[in-house]
Amino acid sequence: MRSFATGPDAGHPAVTRHRLGGGIAWYVATAPGDLRELPAGIAGDAGVAVPRDLPDTLEMVHRGPYVFLVNHADASCRSRTSRARS
């Protein structure tokens, strides 16, 4: 899918995809700083709705009726969320 352009791994895969059974496995060999569109594209292909108004550093996790927002930034942030799904 994508390869390293420079450094000791230049030319080697940085992003791979493998179909297995009824699904697809992705491997990203690097922090996706310049690949921000990649996770959203993968989620969209899998039919997963991605909230559009979340800051890049805010992660939304659903566990049953609960919704957790995990801020990966050093500073606080705000976001509007709808009620948790049932």
N, C-alpha and C positions, 0 to 999 in steps of 0.2 A: 504494500500500500504506500508506504513512505520509507525513505532511507535517510541515514545520517549524511549530511552534506560535507561536514568537516570533522576534524579530530581523529582520534585513533580508530573510531568505528565507521569512518567515511565509507559510504557504499553499502554498508550492512543495514539490514532492516531495523527501522525504528518503530514502525507500526505494522502489525500483521493481523490477518483475519482468517479464521478457519471454520468452515461449516462442519457441524457435528450433529448427527441425529436431526432433530427438528429445530436446532438453534444455531447460533453463530458465536464463536468465541473471539474476542479481540485481545491483543496484547500491545501495550504501549510501553516501550523501553525507556521512556524519558518523561520528565515532568512536562505536561502539555502546555507550556506557557505560550508558544507560538502556534498551538494547535487548538485554540479555544473552540473553534467550530466543530471539531471532531467529536467530542462527547455528545453534543446536542444532536449531531447528525446520526450517531449510533443509536441514541435514544429514540429519535424520530423513526428510524428504520425499524426499530423493534416495537413501535406503537406506543411508546411511553411518552406521556405528556410532560413537557419540561416547562416549569413556570418561567415566563419571560421577564418578569420584573425583579428577579433576585439578583443582588450584586454577585460578581464573580467569586467572591470569597465566602458566600453564604450557601450552605448545603442544606437541603430539605430532605428529611428522612421520615417515612411513614412506617409505623409499627402498630398494626391493628388500628384501633380508633385514635391513636395518638400521632401527633406531628411534632418532630423535633427539628429545630433550626440550629445548625452548628456553624458558628462564625470562625473562619480560619484566618481572619485578619487580626492585626495587633490593635486596631481601633474598633470601637463599637459601630454598629450599623442598624438601620431600620428597614423593615419590609412589611408590606401588607400581606396577610395570608387569609384564605377563606377557611371556613370550618373544616375540620378533619373529615375525611370520607368515612363512611360507615362500613 
